[in-house]
Amino acid sequence: MDKIAPTATIKLSGTTVEIGGTLTAEVTQTDNESGINISQTKWVLNTEAGNIGTEVSKYTGGTFTKTSETITIPTTTGGTYYLHVLTV
């Protein structure tokens, strides 16, 4: 273990969207020391604003297949939501 945390950069296609509209997030995960374990990386969209931790069971939105990937965010319910990414 190199003790240097990996990073995830998120670029949203917008900060507001009508219900049913299209919202995407370009997620780029980086770890120059150990590399990304892509099979363990996950995401979730929820209403929690703060850090949700590293417990894998909390990341139920989907998985990644590559370190730089664009995901489509579901827009079926109104409200304020936060995208959390678990990078391993």
C-alpha positions in Angstrom: 0.0 0.0 0.0 1.5 3.3 -1.0 -0.5 5.5 1.4 -1.4 7.9 -1.4 -5.2 8.0 -2.1 -6.4 7.7 -5.6 -8.4 10.6 -7.1 -11.7 10.9 -9.0 -12.5 14.0 -11.1 -16.2 14.5 -12.0 -17.4 16.8 -14.8 -21.2 17.1 -15.0 -23.0 18.1 -18.2 -25.0 20.5 -16.1 -26.0 21.3 -12.5 -29.8 21.3 -13.1 -32.0 19.3 -15.3 -35.7 18.7 -15.9 -37.1 15.4 -14.7 -36.6 12.9 -17.5 -33.9 15.0 -19.1 -30.3 13.8 -19.9 -27.6 14.4 -17.3 -24.1 12.8 -17.7 -21.0 12.7 -15.6 -17.5 12.3 -17.0 -15.6 10.5 -14.3 -11.8 10.2 -14.5 -10.1 8.1 -11.9 -6.3 8.3 -11.3 -3.8 6.5 -9.1 -0.2 7.0 -10.5 1.3 4.9 -7.8 -0.7 1.6 -7.5 -3.2 1.9 -10.3 -7.0 1.7 -10.2 -8.7 -1.6 -9.4 -11.4 -0.9 -11.9 -13.4 -4.1 -11.0 -13.9 -2.6 -7.5 -14.9 1.0 -8.5 -18.5 2.0 -8.0 -20.8 5.0 -7.9 -24.1 6.0 -6.3 -26.4 9.0 -6.7 -28.2 10.0 -3.4 -29.3 12.9 -1.3 -26.3 12.7 1.2 -24.1 15.8 0.8 -21.1 14.7 2.8 -18.6 11.9 2.5 -20.3 8.6 2.6 -17.2 6.6 3.3 -15.6 3.6 1.7 -18.1 0.8 2.5 -18.7 -0.9 -0.8 -22.4 -1.7 0.0 -23.3 2.0 0.0 -22.3 2.4 -3.7 -25.3 0.8 -5.4 -25.7 3.0 -8.5 -23.4 1.2 -10.8 -19.8 0.1 -11.7 -17.1 1.3 -14.0 -15.4 -0.5 -16.8 -12.6 1.9 -17.4 -10.7 4.7 -15.6 -12.2 7.5 -17.7 -15.9 6.9 -18.4 -19.1 8.9 -19.0 -22.1 7.7 -17.0 -25.8 8.7 -17.5 -27.3 10.0 -14.3 -31.0 8.9 -13.7 -33.3 12.0 -13.6 -36.6 10.4 -12.6 -37.3 12.2 -9.3 -36.9 15.9 -8.4 -34.6 17.1 -5.6 -31.0 17.8 -4.9 -28.7 14.8 -5.5 -25.0 14.1 -5.1 -22.8 11.7 -7.1 -20.4 9.7 -5.0 -17.6 7.7 -6.6 -15.6 4.9 -4.8 -12.2 4.6 -6.4 -10.1 1.7 -5.3 
